[in-house]
Amino acid sequence: MNSARIWNAMREERPYGFPIYGLVGADGDPEPEGYRNADRIQSLTEIADDARILDIGCGCGRVAVPFAERLGPKASYLGIDIVPVLVGFCARHITPVRPTFQFRLRAQPNPHYAQFMQDDPDARLLEHMPQEHYDLALGISLFTHLDAPDAVAVLREVAAATRPDGKFYATFFVLDEVAREHIQPTSRFQFKHASPSYRAFVERPEDTSFAVAYTAEQLDAILRETGWAVETHLPGAWSGRQGCRTYQDTLLLKKANPA
Ligand SMILES: C[S@@+](CC[C@H](N)C(=O)[O-])C[C@H]1O[C@@H](n2cnc3c(N)ncnc32)[C@H](O)[C@@H]1O
């Protein structure tokens, strides 16, 4: 598979005047970041050569491309996003070289992405979500933009779509005691404001999906409500916490009995 062409397209296509990977909030080169993510996922959970992967908030496919290279011909991947041009980009560049890697659009308004909602002819709508089908789901830098009602909807959807032994690799801003101790008045993220649902904290009250954090208790509540339990938690460096392998908190979730 010639992924160099896809990485170059991510750098060169500028649908809204800047490289497409900028739409997902990334400021670094997508290629090393994509491989770093894939390596980290594979260090936390085994992925079979014929794995079925569901990626909610797939963006421009930064993580899909490494798995398209690494997994066998029977592997499949469904990437879902709410921004048409991102789904269209993946459909134009990844699916033609890896037909079992499919991408679909979820029609859902989000004020933070409202400026990027122009239609894309290759962004096909998600019509059907298979049930108990996927071995692994991904939610990378997704819950860091979702208030509790939307987060709960995704966690429930993924619980239904994954197999009983399925795992969910997801990143969050977890506002636990250590994070709070490290946050300084000059820190990039302070999370001082309650979210509209009062079940999370947001950075900007005027743009509530810009960045969302959950206290440990709030996170525990949404996970229990949706039938997930934490298997592994790698704390993130976002608060200034030292010795972290990742910027956001990285969680590997497994199924639990719903509360
Ligand atoms: C910060 S970006 C991360 C993209 C990708 N996971 C990556 O790491 O490159 C978050 C993505 O989630 C998408 N998104 C936000 N809410 C969503 C939802 N409810 N369902 C699916 N995608 C969503 C956004 O359009 C955006 O592409």
The ligand as an ORCA input file, in Angstrom:
! r2SCAN-3c Opt
* xyz 0 1
  C      -9.877     16.386     17.551
  S     -10.554     15.535     16.204
  C      -9.668     13.989     16.260
  C      -9.730     13.226     14.961
  C      -9.023     11.876     14.924
  N      -9.530     10.973     15.935
  C      -7.526     12.054     15.050
  O      -6.994     11.775     16.115
  O      -6.915     12.487     14.075
  C     -12.198     15.084     16.757
  C     -13.045     14.565     15.622
  O     -14.286     14.087     16.146
  C     -15.323     14.447     15.253
  N     -16.579     14.391     16.020
  C     -17.038     15.266     16.952
  N     -18.212     14.817     17.471
  C     -18.474     13.625     16.865
  C     -19.529     12.667     16.983
  N     -20.560     12.845     17.822
  N     -19.480     11.551     16.207
  C     -18.440     11.371     15.344
  N     -17.426     12.244     15.201
  C     -17.434     13.355     15.949
  C     -14.885     15.808     14.732
  O     -15.486     16.145     13.511
  C     -13.371     15.614     14.579
  O     -13.007     15.140     13.319
*
